Amino acid sequence: MRLGAVIGRVTLSVVVPQLEGGRWLLVSPFTREHFQRGTEGPIGLSKDSSLVVYDSLGGGVGDTIGFVEGREAAQPFDKPPPIDAINAALIDNVFYNPKPEASGS
């Protein structure tokens, strides 16, 4: 699972029937720099490409979500739909506490 910030929504004119009722979120994935910066400053856009994520949990713009990509994204469905990423979690807080780098011996 990866974390990312919801930066927008996507509207489709035609949807695969088994995906009706969900929404599509535009997500900027977090990078190492996001965690190292901590809560200082705005989340901002990632240097990585943004992606479209299927959401049935109710994520919205400004939320942090946990998303799954690839084959695992289709696992919650009886018949695998044509999706590449799905929202798996709505994240309230992220605690990042890296271990100090070991000094050379």
C-alpha positions as CSV (number, residue, x, y, z in Angstrom):
1,M,0.0,0.0,0.0
2,R,1.2,3.5,-0.8
3,L,0.0,6.8,0.6
4,G,-1.0,9.9,-1.3
5,A,-2.9,13.2,-1.2
6,V,-6.2,13.6,-3.0
7,I,-5.8,16.6,-5.3
8,G,-8.9,16.3,-7.4
9,R,-11.8,14.3,-8.7
10,V,-12.4,12.7,-12.1
11,T,-15.9,12.6,-13.7
12,L,-16.6,9.9,-16.3
13,S,-19.5,9.9,-18.8
14,V,-19.6,6.1,-19.0
15,V,-18.8,3.7,-16.1
16,V,-18.4,-0.1,-16.0
17,P,-21.7,-1.2,-14.3
18,Q,-19.9,-2.9,-11.4
19,L,-18.1,0.3,-10.5
20,E,-21.3,2.5,-10.4
21,G,-21.7,4.3,-7.1
22,G,-17.9,4.8,-6.5
23,R,-16.0,7.9,-7.3
24,W,-12.6,8.5,-9.0
25,L,-9.9,10.5,-7.2
26,L,-6.9,12.2,-8.6
27,V,-4.0,11.3,-6.2
28,S,-0.5,12.7,-5.8
29,P,1.6,9.9,-4.3
30,F,3.8,10.7,-1.3
31,T,7.5,10.5,-1.7
32,R,10.3,10.2,0.9
33,E,10.5,14.0,0.9
34,H,6.9,14.3,2.1
35,F,7.7,12.3,5.2
36,Q,11.0,14.0,5.9
37,R,9.4,17.5,5.6
38,G,6.8,16.5,8.2
39,T,3.9,18.8,8.8
40,E,5.8,21.9,7.7
41,G,4.2,23.6,4.8
42,P,1.5,22.4,2.4
43,I,1.4,18.9,1.1
44,G,1.9,20.0,-2.5
45,L,2.3,17.9,-5.6
46,S,4.7,15.0,-5.8
47,K,7.4,14.8,-8.4
48,D,6.0,11.3,-9.2
49,S,3.1,11.1,-11.7
50,S,-0.4,11.6,-10.3
51,L,-2.8,8.7,-10.8
52,V,-6.6,8.0,-10.8
53,V,-7.8,5.8,-7.9
54,Y,-11.2,4.2,-7.6
55,D,-12.8,5.1,-4.3
56,S,-15.8,3.6,-2.5
57,L,-14.8,4.8,1.0
58,G,-15.6,8.5,0.6
59,G,-12.2,10.1,0.2
60,G,-12.2,13.8,-0.8
61,V,-9.9,16.5,-1.9
62,G,-7.3,17.3,0.7
63,D,-7.5,13.8,2.3
64,T,-4.6,11.4,2.8
65,I,-5.5,7.9,1.5
66,G,-3.8,4.5,1.3
67,F,-4.1,3.0,-2.1
68,V,-3.3,-0.3,-3.7
69,E,-2.1,-0.7,-7.3
70,G,-2.0,-3.4,-9.8
71,R,-3.6,-6.8,-9.7
72,E,-4.5,-6.4,-6.0
73,A,-6.7,-3.4,-6.8
74,A,-9.3,-5.7,-8.5
75,Q,-9.3,-8.3,-5.6
76,P,-12.3,-6.8,-3.7
77,F,-14.6,-7.5,-6.7
78,D,-16.3,-10.8,-7.6
79,K,-15.5,-10.2,-11.3
80,P,-12.2,-8.2,-11.7
81,P,-13.0,-4.8,-13.2
82,P,-10.6,-2.8,-15.4
83,I,-9.0,-0.7,-12.7
84,D,-5.3,-0.2,-11.7
85,A,-5.6,1.4,-8.3
86,I,-8.2,1.4,-5.5
87,N,-8.5,3.4,-2.2
88,A,-7.9,0.9,0.6
89,A,-7.8,3.3,3.6
90,L,-8.6,6.8,4.8
91,I,-5.6,8.0,6.8
92,D,-6.1,10.3,9.8
93,N,-2.4,10.7,10.9
94,V,1.0,9.6,9.8
95,F,3.8,9.3,12.3
96,Y,7.3,9.2,10.8
97,N,10.2,8.6,13.1
98,P,13.2,7.4,11.1
99,K,16.0,5.6,12.9
100,P,19.2,7.7,13.2
101,E,21.9,6.8,10.7
102,A,24.5,4.5,12.1
103,S,27.9,6.1,12.5
104,G,30.8,4.5,10.7
105,S,33.1,2.2,12.7
